[in-house]
């Protein structure tokens, strides 16, 4: 669960709630916030009604974490007192393990001061997020998102498949790539691109470049169309007119 101690700005609560939804966290506890208006919060963080309806309010931080078997505090910098300081990445597996035993709390302090020393005394460990030392303070939502992201990854979130582009297709075959290279070479030859360059050397560089990108079918066809359109454009100029092209010479739209 996420515990916010005496937040000042309703907007920061909204940012935290949005981050919680992003990372599949659902339990929120609030300790004497200066302002709390669910209607305004959901106007900022849309579709978070379920988190806000289940949010619990407490009069003291001690009460808010009383049932937690493990409490992780957060601070922008190490304090003078000796504490168990950790990085979010190393702490994430610990939190997941402790969550099997009971309630785990991630604790954030007031925006202008952070957690008090008394609040930090309630923590088993304290996370310090590495940032620019000259500007180390993060807002509540940013800090939570970093910690929650590490938790999400540690819980297997990294295994989610990355989205593919809307026009992503199967990889281009060797034959389709050769058609592309042939069209490109013919087009470049027609504009005298190889005048001072050996065609084989230039095309080998193109092969190296495109080989690193693992072109899909659509991409290979698009590059093939570039070569064809160079020739088509020169032919139109020779005929004395140049209507805007919409497809390559075999009817494949770009």
DOMI-503176 format. One record per residue (C-alpha): residue number from 1; residue in one letter; chain; z, x, y. Coordinates in Angstrom, 2 decimals. Last residue first. Layout:
BEGIN
<node i="NUM" aa="A" ch="A" pz="Z" px="X" py="Y"/>
...
This chain:
BEGIN
<node i="254" aa="X" ch="A" pz="-50.30" px="3.87" py="4.19"/>
<node i="253" aa="X" ch="A" pz="-52.42" px="1.26" py="2.41"/>
<node i="252" aa="X" ch="A" pz="-54.34" px="2.39" py="-0.65"/>
<node i="251" aa="X" ch="A" pz="-57.93" px="1.17" py="-0.40"/>
<node i="250" aa="X" ch="A" pz="-59.59" px="4.13" py="-2.06"/>
<node i="249" aa="X" ch="A" pz="-60.71" px="5.66" py="1.23"/>
<node i="248" aa="X" ch="A" pz="-57.24" px="5.55" py="2.79"/>
<node i="247" aa="X" ch="A" pz="-56.03" px="2.44" py="4.56"/>
<node i="246" aa="X" ch="A" pz="-55.49" px="1.08" py="8.08"/>
<node i="245" aa="X" ch="A" pz="-57.78" px="3.21" py="10.18"/>
<node i="244" aa="X" ch="A" pz="-58.25" px="2.49" py="13.91"/>
<node i="243" aa="X" ch="A" pz="-61.95" px="2.12" py="14.70"/>
<node i="242" aa="X" ch="A" pz="-63.69" px="5.37" py="15.66"/>
<node i="241" aa="X" ch="A" pz="-67.30" px="5.04" py="16.65"/>
<node i="240" aa="X" ch="A" pz="-70.23" px="7.44" py="17.13"/>
<node i="239" aa="X" ch="A" pz="-71.28" px="7.95" py="13.52"/>
<node i="238" aa="X" ch="A" pz="-70.12" px="11.59" py="13.67"/>
<node i="237" aa="X" ch="A" pz="-66.78" px="10.43" py="15.06"/>
<node i="236" aa="X" ch="A" pz="-66.45" px="8.02" py="12.16"/>
<node i="235" aa="X" ch="A" pz="-67.18" px="10.81" py="9.67"/>
<node i="234" aa="X" ch="A" pz="-64.57" px="13.06" py="11.30"/>
<node i="233" aa="X" ch="A" pz="-61.98" px="10.29" py="11.02"/>
<node i="232" aa="X" ch="A" pz="-62.84" px="9.65" py="7.38"/>
<node i="231" aa="X" ch="A" pz="-62.43" px="13.36" py="6.56"/>
<node i="230" aa="X" ch="A" pz="-59.02" px="13.57" py="8.21"/>
<node i="229" aa="X" ch="A" pz="-58.16" px="10.21" py="6.68"/>
<node i="228" aa="X" ch="A" pz="-58.65" px="11.51" py="3.15"/>
<node i="227" aa="X" ch="A" pz="-56.23" px="14.41" py="3.62"/>
<node i="226" aa="X" ch="A" pz="-53.58" px="12.20" py="5.20"/>
<node i="225" aa="X" ch="A" pz="-54.15" px="9.61" py="2.46"/>
<node i="224" aa="X" ch="A" pz="-53.18" px="12.20" py="-0.16"/>
<node i="223" aa="X" ch="A" pz="-49.93" px="12.72" py="1.75"/>
<node i="222" aa="X" ch="A" pz="-49.25" px="8.98" py="1.63"/>
<node i="221" aa="X" ch="A" pz="-50.20" px="8.77" py="-2.03"/>
<node i="220" aa="X" ch="A" pz="-47.76" px="11.56" py="-2.88"/>
<node i="219" aa="X" ch="A" pz="-45.00" px="9.84" py="-0.92"/>
<node i="218" aa="X" ch="A" pz="-45.62" px="6.49" py="-2.65"/>
<node i="217" aa="X" ch="A" pz="-45.64" px="8.10" py="-6.10"/>
<node i="216" aa="X" ch="A" pz="-42.41" px="10.04" py="-5.62"/>
<node i="215" aa="X" ch="A" pz="-42.33" px="13.59" py="-4.33"/>
<node i="214" aa="X" ch="A" pz="-39.84" px="16.04" py="-5.81"/>
<node i="213" aa="X" ch="A" pz="-38.99" px="17.63" py="-2.43"/>
<node i="212" aa="X" ch="A" pz="-38.84" px="21.29" py="-3.48"/>
<node i="211" aa="X" ch="A" pz="-42.28" px="21.13" py="-5.06"/>
<node i="210" aa="X" ch="A" pz="-43.66" px="19.79" py="-1.79"/>
<node i="209" aa="X" ch="A" pz="-42.82" px="23.04" py="0.00"/>
<node i="208" aa="X" ch="A" pz="-43.90" px="25.33" py="-2.85"/>
<node i="207" aa="X" ch="A" pz="-47.14" px="23.43" py="-3.37"/>
<node i="206" aa="X" ch="A" pz="-47.82" px="23.60" py="0.37"/>
<node i="205" aa="X" ch="A" pz="-47.26" px="27.36" py="0.26"/>
<node i="204" aa="X" ch="A" pz="-49.69" px="27.63" py="-2.67"/>
<node i="203" aa="X" ch="A" pz="-52.17" px="25.59" py="-0.65"/>
<node i="202" aa="X" ch="A" pz="-52.04" px="28.16" py="2.13"/>
<node i="201" aa="X" ch="A" pz="-52.54" px="31.08" py="-0.25"/>
<node i="200" aa="X" ch="A" pz="-55.42" px="29.42" py="-2.08"/>
<node i="199" aa="X" ch="A" pz="-57.13" px="28.44" py="1.16"/>
<node i="198" aa="X" ch="A" pz="-57.15" px="32.04" py="2.48"/>
<node i="197" aa="X" ch="A" pz="-56.28" px="31.77" py="6.18"/>
<node i="196" aa="X" ch="A" pz="-58.38" px="32.71" py="9.20"/>
<node i="195" aa="X" ch="A" pz="-60.81" px="29.77" py="9.06"/>
<node i="194" aa="X" ch="A" pz="-58.60" px="27.81" py="6.66"/>
<node i="193" aa="X" ch="A" pz="-57.90" px="25.01" py="9.14"/>
<node i="192" aa="X" ch="A" pz="-61.59" px="24.57" py="9.72"/>
<node i="191" aa="X" ch="A" pz="-61.19" px="20.81" py="10.38"/>
<node i="190" aa="X" ch="A" pz="-63.16" px="20.01" py="7.20"/>
<node i="189" aa="X" ch="A" pz="-61.13" px="22.51" py="5.19"/>
<node i="188" aa="X" ch="A" pz="-57.91" px="20.74" py="6.10"/>
<node i="187" aa="X" ch="A" pz="-59.27" px="17.46" py="4.74"/>
<node i="186" aa="X" ch="A" pz="-60.59" px="19.02" py="1.54"/>
<node i="185" aa="X" ch="A" pz="-57.31" px="20.87" py="0.95"/>
<node i="184" aa="X" ch="A" pz="-55.24" px="17.76" py="1.56"/>
<node i="183" aa="X" ch="A" pz="-57.38" px="15.64" py="-0.76"/>
<node i="182" aa="X" ch="A" pz="-57.19" px="18.27" py="-3.52"/>
<node i="181" aa="X" ch="A" pz="-53.43" px="18.65" py="-3.10"/>
<node i="180" aa="X" ch="A" pz="-52.94" px="14.90" py="-3.37"/>
<node i="179" aa="X" ch="A" pz="-55.19" px="14.55" py="-6.41"/>
<node i="178" aa="X" ch="A" pz="-53.27" px="17.42" py="-8.01"/>
<node i="177" aa="X" ch="A" pz="-50.02" px="15.60" py="-7.30"/>
<node i="176" aa="X" ch="A" pz="-51.32" px="12.46" py="-8.96"/>
<node i="175" aa="X" ch="A" pz="-52.32" px="14.42" py="-12.06"/>
<node i="174" aa="X" ch="A" pz="-48.92" px="16.14" py="-12.24"/>
<node i="173" aa="X" ch="A" pz="-47.25" px="12.74" py="-12.09"/>
<node i="172" aa="X" ch="A" pz="-45.53" px="11.40" py="-8.97"/>
<node i="171" aa="X" ch="A" pz="-41.91" px="10.45" py="-9.52"/>
<node i="170" aa="X" ch="A" pz="-41.23" px="6.72" py="-9.89"/>
<node i="169" aa="X" ch="A" pz="-40.89" px="4.67" py="-6.75"/>
<node i="168" aa="X" ch="A" pz="-38.66" px="4.54" py="-3.67"/>
<node i="167" aa="X" ch="A" pz="-39.95" px="2.11" py="-1.09"/>
<node i="166" aa="X" ch="A" pz="-36.59" px="0.54" py="-0.26"/>
<node i="165" aa="X" ch="A" pz="-34.92" px="3.94" py="-0.40"/>
<node i="164" aa="X" ch="A" pz="-32.50" px="4.45" py="-3.25"/>
<node i="163" aa="X" ch="A" pz="-28.77" px="3.90" py="-2.99"/>
<node i="162" aa="X" ch="A" pz="-26.45" px="6.52" py="-4.46"/>
<node i="161" aa="X" ch="A" pz="-24.97" px="5.60" py="-7.80"/>
<node i="160" aa="X" ch="A" pz="-21.22" px="5.12" py="-7.92"/>
<node i="159" aa="X" ch="A" pz="-19.49" px="7.93" py="-9.79"/>
<node i="158" aa="X" ch="A" pz="-17.85" px="9.17" py="-6.59"/>
<node i="157" aa="X" ch="A" pz="-15.62" px="6.10" py="-6.68"/>
<node i="156" aa="X" ch="A" pz="-13.86" px="7.42" py="-9.76"/>
<node i="155" aa="X" ch="A" pz="-10.20" px="7.01" py="-8.79"/>
<node i="154" aa="X" ch="A" pz="-10.12" px="10.51" py="-7.27"/>
<node i="153" aa="X" ch="A" pz="-13.06" px="9.52" py="-5.08"/>
<node i="152" aa="X" ch="A" pz="-11.33" px="6.40" py="-3.78"/>
<node i="151" aa="X" ch="A" pz="-8.10" px="8.28" py="-3.22"/>
<node i="150" aa="X" ch="A" pz="-9.92" px="10.92" py="-1.21"/>
<node i="149" aa="X" ch="A" pz="-11.58" px="8.16" py="0.79"/>
<node i="148" aa="X" ch="A" pz="-8.22" px="6.45" py="1.33"/>
<node i="147" aa="X" ch="A" pz="-6.74" px="9.62" py="2.88"/>
<node i="146" aa="X" ch="A" pz="-9.73" px="10.15" py="5.19"/>
<node i="145" aa="X" ch="A" pz="-10.01" px="6.45" py="6.02"/>
<node i="144" aa="X" ch="A" pz="-6.31" px="6.25" py="6.82"/>
<node i="143" aa="X" ch="A" pz="-6.54" px="9.06" py="9.34"/>
<node i="142" aa="X" ch="A" pz="-9.63" px="7.63" py="11.01"/>
<node i="141" aa="X" ch="A" pz="-8.13" px="4.13" py="11.18"/>
<node i="140" aa="X" ch="A" pz="-4.89" px="5.39" py="12.69"/>
<node i="139" aa="X" ch="A" pz="-6.46" px="7.57" py="15.37"/>
<node i="138" aa="X" ch="A" pz="-6.76" px="11.27" py="14.69"/>
<node i="137" aa="X" ch="A" pz="-4.89" px="14.02" py="16.55"/>
<node i="136" aa="X" ch="A" pz="-5.94" px="17.62" py="15.88"/>
<node i="135" aa="X" ch="A" pz="-7.75" px="18.58" py="19.04"/>
<node i="134" aa="X" ch="A" pz="-7.19" px="22.33" py="19.54"/>
<node i="133" aa="X" ch="A" pz="-6.50" px="22.81" py="15.83"/>
<node i="132" aa="X" ch="A" pz="-9.91" px="21.26" py="14.99"/>
<node i="131" aa="X" ch="A" pz="-9.09" px="19.21" py="11.91"/>
<node i="130" aa="X" ch="A" pz="-7.43" px="19.58" py="8.50"/>
<node i="129" aa="X" ch="A" pz="-5.58" px="16.38" py="7.58"/>
<node i="128" aa="X" ch="A" pz="-1.84" px="16.98" py="7.13"/>
<node i="127" aa="X" ch="A" pz="-0.29" px="14.84" py="4.41"/>
<node i="126" aa="X" ch="A" pz="3.50" px="14.64" py="4.12"/>
<node i="125" aa="X" ch="A" pz="5.35" px="14.51" py="0.82"/>
<node i="124" aa="X" ch="A" pz="8.24" px="12.54" py="-0.68"/>
<node i="123" aa="X" ch="A" pz="8.59" px="10.60" py="2.56"/>
<node i="122" aa="X" ch="A" pz="11.71" px="8.86" py="3.90"/>
<node i="121" aa="X" ch="A" pz="12.66" px="11.91" py="5.98"/>
<node i="120" aa="X" ch="A" pz="9.28" px="11.59" py="7.68"/>
<node i="119" aa="X" ch="A" pz="10.41" px="8.30" py="9.17"/>
<node i="118" aa="X" ch="A" pz="13.61" px="9.84" py="10.46"/>
<node i="117" aa="X" ch="A" pz="11.58" px="12.69" py="11.94"/>
<node i="116" aa="X" ch="A" pz="9.54" px="10.05" py="13.74"/>
<node i="115" aa="X" ch="A" pz="6.07" px="9.26" py="12.53"/>
<node i="114" aa="X" ch="A" pz="3.26" px="9.56" py="15.04"/>
<node i="113" aa="X" ch="A" pz="4.11" px="9.78" py="18.71"/>
<node i="112" aa="X" ch="A" pz="1.42" px="7.98" py="20.72"/>
<node i="111" aa="X" ch="A" pz="-0.14" px="5.95" py="17.91"/>
<node i="110" aa="X" ch="A" pz="3.10" px="4.99" py="16.17"/>
<node i="109" aa="X" ch="A" pz="3.46" px="6.20" py="12.60"/>
<node i="108" aa="X" ch="A" pz="1.47" px="5.98" py="9.41"/>
<node i="107" aa="X" ch="A" pz="2.84" px="5.70" py="5.86"/>
<node i="106" aa="X" ch="A" pz="0.95" px="5.59" py="2.59"/>
<node i="105" aa="X" ch="A" pz="3.19" px="3.75" py="0.13"/>
<node i="104" aa="X" ch="A" pz="3.12" px="3.78" py="-3.67"/>
<node i="103" aa="X" ch="A" pz="4.54" px="0.89" py="-5.66"/>
<node i="102" aa="X" ch="A" pz="5.34" px="1.51" py="-9.31"/>
<node i="101" aa="X" ch="A" pz="4.94" px="3.92" py="-12.21"/>
<node i="100" aa="X" ch="A" pz="1.15" px="3.81" py="-12.55"/>
<node i="99" aa="X" ch="A" pz="0.93" px="4.23" py="-8.78"/>
<node i="98" aa="X" ch="A" pz="2.60" px="7.62" py="-9.21"/>
<node i="97" aa="X" ch="A" pz="-0.44" px="8.91" py="-11.08"/>
<node i="96" aa="X" ch="A" pz="-2.84" px="7.61" py="-8.46"/>
<node i="95" aa="X" ch="A" pz="-0.74" px="9.10" py="-5.68"/>
<node i="94" aa="X" ch="A" pz="-0.67" px="12.49" py="-7.43"/>
<node i="93" aa="X" ch="A" pz="-4.43" px="12.42" py="-7.91"/>
<node i="92" aa="X" ch="A" pz="-4.86" px="11.85" py="-4.14"/>
<node i="91" aa="X" ch="A" pz="-2.43" px="14.59" py="-3.07"/>
<node i="90" aa="X" ch="A" pz="-4.77" px="17.55" py="-3.51"/>
<node i="89" aa="X" ch="A" pz="-7.48" px="15.89" py="-1.46"/>
<node i="88" aa="X" ch="A" pz="-5.11" px="14.51" py="1.18"/>
<node i="87" aa="X" ch="A" pz="-3.77" px="18.00" py="1.95"/>
<node i="86" aa="X" ch="A" pz="-0.06" px="18.60" py="1.40"/>
<node i="85" aa="X" ch="A" pz="3.12" px="19.38" py="3.30"/>
<node i="84" aa="X" ch="A" pz="6.44" px="19.11" py="1.43"/>
<node i="83" aa="X" ch="A" pz="8.80" px="19.45" py="4.37"/>
<node i="82" aa="X" ch="A" pz="10.79" px="22.13" py="6.18"/>
<node i="81" aa="X" ch="A" pz="11.51" px="20.94" py="9.70"/>
<node i="80" aa="X" ch="A" pz="9.50" px="22.58" py="12.48"/>
<node i="79" aa="X" ch="A" pz="6.74" px="20.02" py="12.22"/>
<node i="78" aa="X" ch="A" pz="3.36" px="20.58" py="10.58"/>
<node i="77" aa="X" ch="A" pz="0.54" px="18.95" py="12.46"/>
<node i="76" aa="X" ch="A" pz="-1.31" px="15.65" py="12.73"/>
<node i="75" aa="X" ch="A" pz="1.21" px="13.86" py="10.56"/>
<node i="74" aa="X" ch="A" pz="1.04" px="11.53" py="7.58"/>
<node i="73" aa="X" ch="A" pz="3.68" px="10.29" py="5.17"/>
<node i="72" aa="X" ch="A" pz="3.24" px="9.76" py="1.46"/>
<node i="71" aa="X" ch="A" pz="5.92" px="7.62" py="-0.14"/>
<node i="70" aa="X" ch="A" pz="6.54" px="7.39" py="-3.88"/>
<node i="69" aa="X" ch="A" pz="8.55" px="4.90" py="-5.95"/>
<node i="68" aa="X" ch="A" pz="8.22" px="2.32" py="-3.21"/>
<node i="67" aa="X" ch="A" pz="10.61" px="-0.65" py="-3.22"/>
<node i="66" aa="X" ch="A" pz="12.45" px="0.32" py="-0.02"/>
<node i="65" aa="X" ch="A" pz="9.30" px="1.29" py="1.84"/>
<node i="64" aa="X" ch="A" pz="9.18" px="-1.58" py="4.34"/>
<node i="63" aa="X" ch="A" pz="12.96" px="-1.95" py="4.47"/>
<node i="62" aa="X" ch="A" pz="13.45" px="1.66" py="5.57"/>
<node i="61" aa="X" ch="A" pz="10.67" px="1.27" py="8.11"/>
<node i="60" aa="X" ch="A" pz="12.59" px="-1.48" py="9.82"/>
<node i="59" aa="X" ch="A" pz="12.04" px="-5.07" py="10.92"/>
<node i="58" aa="X" ch="A" pz="9.42" px="-5.87" py="8.33"/>
<node i="57" aa="X" ch="A" pz="6.20" px="-7.86" py="8.21"/>
<node i="56" aa="X" ch="A" pz="3.99" px="-8.36" py="5.15"/>
<node i="55" aa="X" ch="A" pz="0.21" px="-8.68" py="5.17"/>
<node i="54" aa="X" ch="A" pz="-1.21" px="-11.09" py="2.57"/>
<node i="53" aa="X" ch="A" pz="-3.02" px="-13.25" py="5.11"/>
<node i="52" aa="X" ch="A" pz="-4.22" px="-10.11" py="6.89"/>
<node i="51" aa="X" ch="A" pz="-5.75" px="-8.57" py="3.76"/>
<node i="50" aa="X" ch="A" pz="-7.46" px="-11.82" py="2.74"/>
<node i="49" aa="X" ch="A" pz="-8.77" px="-12.45" py="6.26"/>
<node i="48" aa="X" ch="A" pz="-10.68" px="-9.14" py="6.29"/>
<node i="47" aa="X" ch="A" pz="-14.16" px="-10.64" py="6.55"/>
<node i="46" aa="X" ch="A" pz="-14.85" px="-9.18" py="10.00"/>
<node i="45" aa="X" ch="A" pz="-12.73" px="-6.42" py="11.49"/>
<node i="44" aa="X" ch="A" pz="-12.98" px="-7.06" py="15.23"/>
<node i="43" aa="X" ch="A" pz="-12.88" px="-10.87" py="15.22"/>
<node i="42" aa="X" ch="A" pz="-10.64" px="-10.57" py="12.17"/>
<node i="41" aa="X" ch="A" pz="-8.10" px="-8.81" py="14.38"/>
<node i="40" aa="X" ch="A" pz="-8.34" px="-11.42" py="17.15"/>
<node i="39" aa="X" ch="A" pz="-7.61" px="-14.26" py="14.73"/>
<node i="38" aa="X" ch="A" pz="-4.89" px="-12.29" py="12.93"/>
<node i="37" aa="X" ch="A" pz="-2.96" px="-11.73" py="16.19"/>
<node i="36" aa="X" ch="A" pz="-0.36" px="-8.95" py="16.05"/>
<node i="35" aa="X" ch="A" pz="1.00" px="-7.13" py="19.07"/>
<node i="34" aa="X" ch="A" pz="3.72" px="-4.52" py="19.57"/>
<node i="33" aa="X" ch="A" pz="3.93" px="-4.08" py="15.79"/>
<node i="32" aa="X" ch="A" pz="7.45" px="-4.38" py="14.34"/>
<node i="31" aa="X" ch="A" pz="6.89" px="-2.72" py="10.97"/>
<node i="30" aa="X" ch="A" pz="3.68" px="-3.84" py="9.34"/>
<node i="29" aa="X" ch="A" pz="2.95" px="-3.80" py="5.62"/>
<node i="28" aa="X" ch="A" pz="-0.57" px="-3.94" py="4.23"/>
<node i="27" aa="X" ch="A" pz="-1.63" px="-4.36" py="0.60"/>
<node i="26" aa="X" ch="A" pz="-5.36" px="-4.65" py="-0.16"/>
<node i="25" aa="X" ch="A" pz="-6.95" px="-1.23" py="-0.54"/>
<node i="24" aa="X" ch="A" pz="-10.54" px="-1.28" py="-1.84"/>
<node i="23" aa="X" ch="A" pz="-11.85" px="1.66" py="0.22"/>
<node i="22" aa="X" ch="A" pz="-13.97" px="-0.22" py="2.75"/>
<node i="21" aa="X" ch="A" pz="-11.46" px="-3.07" py="2.83"/>
<node i="20" aa="X" ch="A" pz="-8.69" px="-0.65" py="3.78"/>
<node i="19" aa="X" ch="A" pz="-10.88" px="0.94" py="6.44"/>
<node i="18" aa="X" ch="A" pz="-11.46" px="-2.49" py="8.02"/>
<node i="17" aa="X" ch="A" pz="-7.73" px="-3.19" py="7.96"/>
<node i="16" aa="X" ch="A" pz="-6.99" px="0.16" py="9.61"/>
<node i="15" aa="X" ch="A" pz="-9.51" px="-0.46" py="12.37"/>
<node i="14" aa="X" ch="A" pz="-8.10" px="-3.94" py="12.99"/>
<node i="13" aa="X" ch="A" pz="-4.58" px="-2.52" py="13.21"/>
<node i="12" aa="X" ch="A" pz="-5.90" px="-0.01" py="15.73"/>
<node i="11" aa="X" ch="A" pz="-7.40" px="-2.80" py="17.81"/>
<node i="10" aa="X" ch="A" pz="-4.00" px="-4.53" py="17.92"/>
<node i="9" aa="X" ch="A" pz="-2.62" px="-1.60" py="19.87"/>
<node i="8" aa="X" ch="A" pz="0.97" px="-0.33" py="19.82"/>
<node i="7" aa="X" ch="A" pz="1.76" px="0.09" py="16.15"/>
<node i="6" aa="X" ch="A" pz="5.46" px="0.05" py="15.26"/>
<node i="5" aa="X" ch="A" pz="5.21" px="1.70" py="11.82"/>
<node i="4" aa="X" ch="A" pz="2.10" px="0.96" py="9.79"/>
<node i="3" aa="X" ch="A" pz="2.52" px="0.89" py="6.01"/>
<node i="2" aa="X" ch="A" pz="-0.47" px="0.97" py="3.66"/>
<node i="1" aa="X" ch="A" pz="0.00" px="0.00" py="0.00"/>
